[in-house]
Each structure stands twice: as C-alpha cells, then as structure tokens.
Amino acid sequence: MIVRAKIKGCGSYLPERILTNDQLAERVETSDEWIQQRTGIKHRYIAGENELTSDLATKAALAALEHANINVSEVDLIVCATATPDETFPATATVVQKNLGVTKGAAFDLQAVCSGFVYGLSVVDSLIQTGQAKTALLIGAETFSRILDWEDRSTCVLFGDGAGAIVLQAEEGNGDTSDSGILSTHIYADGRCHDALYVDGGPSSTGTAGFLRMEGKEVFRQAVTRMPEAIDAALKKSDLGPEAIDWLVPHQANIRIIEAMGKKLKLPKERVVVTVDKHANTSAASIPLALTEAVYDGRIKRGDMIMMAAMGGGFTWGSALLRW
Ligand code: ACO
C-alpha cells in the first residue's frame, strides 16, 4: 500500500465582467476575426477594480471545498499558484488562509507562471506522500489584466482573469495505475528562454509590477514541442499508450497549440477539454478552470484517466497524469 493524493473535488470562479474581442478592437488595432483565427479566443473575463487575486482564489477554494464535501477545518495545506499575487509579500495563499478561517498547516504561493498548477500538483503530491499534509487546497488564481500593456495588441488580446481550485486528500492506493489520484508529475524549466516571455518589472529590478512581454512565435514553437515531450514522459513512466487517456486537460493558451497537442497524441477532439474560447489564457488558473467545467458538466467521471500539460514563462513546463 502507498499513499496517493486523491482529488476530492474542484471549483472555479470567474469575475463578472466579460471583455469581448470587439470591445478590444475599440482600444487597439485588432479584430474579432484576427483574434479568433490566430488564438480561438472569443472573450475573456476581467477582474473588478477592487477584486484581488486572493478574492478570486478564495471563491474558487470555497466552491472546491463544497464540491468535495470537505469541511474547511480539515485543510492543512494551501498552495496558490500565481504570477499575479496581491502583494510582493506575504503570499496570497496566506490571505486565502485567513479568508477561509484556516489556522493550521502551511500556506505558500508557487511561481511557475502558466505551469503553476502542474508544478503545484507535483509539490502537493510530494507533501501528501511524505505525510506532511493530509488535506490540501491547490489553487490557480490570476489577475493578468493588471500586468498587460493594454496598448500592445500582440499580448493584451491573449489573457484573462480567473481562478480554479482542487481539494486533495491522502488515501491509500495499490501503487499502480488502477489507483485514483495523482499517478505521476513531470516538471521542467529552462531559464535560458527568459526573453521569450517575461514581465519587464519587479520589486528588485524596477520597483514596479511591470508589463508582460512576449515573442509569440517562439513561445508557440516551444509549446508544441515541450508539452508533448512532458506528456510522453508521463506515459512512459506508467507504461501506458495515448489510448489510455480519457481526457486531455491542457493549459489554455491558444487553440492551435491545444489542437497540435491533441493531434500528436492522436486524441479525438471530443476528448480534449477546451475553454480558451471563453476564458482566454488565465495562466495558472486555466487548467483548474477547464477541469471544473468538464467535471461539472458531466464529461469527466470518476475513474477517468486525465492528462494535464502546461508551459509558461521561464520557460517552465510539465505534465500530470491522474485518475479522477
Ligand atoms: N490583431 C491584429 N494583428 C495583430 C495582432 C492583433 N491582436 N497582434 C499581432 N498582430 C499582427 C502583427 O503585428 C503582425 O503584423 P505584420 O505582419 O504587419 O508585422 C501580424 O499580425 C502577424 O503576427 P505574428 O506574431 O506573426 O502572428 P502569429 O501568427 O505568430 O500569431 C500569436 C501571434 C497568436 C501571439 C501566436 O504567435 C501565439 O499564439 N503564440 C503563443 C503565445 C502564447 O500562447 N502565449 C501565452 C503565454 S505562454 C503559454 O501560455 C504557453
């Protein structure tokens, strides 16, 4: 018998305000047609003026706890994957901890940009397997609208705000792929790729939050290579073929990246969860937002095998294989 981190429930939160492509076209020289053709994005959600990352995170966490039917008093670990924290410190996860009324265990943020949720799965899985946590909240929450240069049409059309969360709990497993919960995680980074995707500010450089800068073509090229590599590593580790995957729940950056991954895995479109059309790229929040949608609408069922993959600034990238 081994300890597995089983996912007991999920939840998400999106701000009220929707920003359509047509509305964006009133601010920068772009069009609904260009954005949809190149990215698949139709609209995105934007946080209210006084709405913080911790507010979105708290709402997603509460929804996940309710879905899992787990009392908040059981939570002994809160990890918030975010690149847009409320403040430089303390960690947004500690604000969520206070908002939820949790007074035990650990709480910290994890910074791996769009790979944050997959990195978070890896860290939470380890802490649960080593007995340091029993009931964990893993949240991906972002207010990317705050670090976008709204004059730069090549980036401001791509991102949105939102949050998603899951509740994980220690359970016994057999140690093979029939177990529910996290089966494997593979995480990677290559700091040489800094200039392809970064924010041009920070507390120790400019003293400001800065704006996102990106070489779109290079990010695209790397994404369609690195994510399938991470997926292959997960399949190999469990001695499975792509046909074992019931659902691909990828980071939602661009429909063309997602379709390229699905094709490489030979997965029919219907087995790939897509929300980029409605949410745009919500960085660390995109996977739990997509997961929650597919669980709540009944597509993902208990026992299904799920592959997650993400890539983000750094570059960081990785995959997670789990049975729901
Ligand atoms: N509207 C209209 N035209 C635009 C826009 C816009 N919003 N943005 C750029 N253009 C123009 C460019 O200026 C360029 O014009 P030019 O030919 O006169 O110079 C033209 O469109 C083509 O630009 P490209 O950059 O070549 O367009 P491309 O086909 O590469 O698409 C895109 C750009 C959508 C950004 C693509 O490269 C991409 O999706 N890259 C991945 C980026 C990504 O997903 N980043 C998210 C973070 S990382 C992650 O999550 C994996």
Boltz pocket constraint, residues with backbone or C-beta under 6 A from the ligand:
constraints:
  - pocket:
      binder: B
      contacts: [[A, 29], [A, 30], [A, 31], [A, 34], [A, 35], [A, 38], [A, 39], [A, 114], [A, 153], [A, 154], [A, 155], [A, 157], [A, 158], [A, 197], [A, 214], [A, 215], [A, 216], [A, 217], [A, 219], [A, 220], [A, 223], [A, 251], [A, 252], [A, 253], [A, 254], [A, 281], [A, 311], [A, 312], [A, 313]]
      max_distance: 6.0
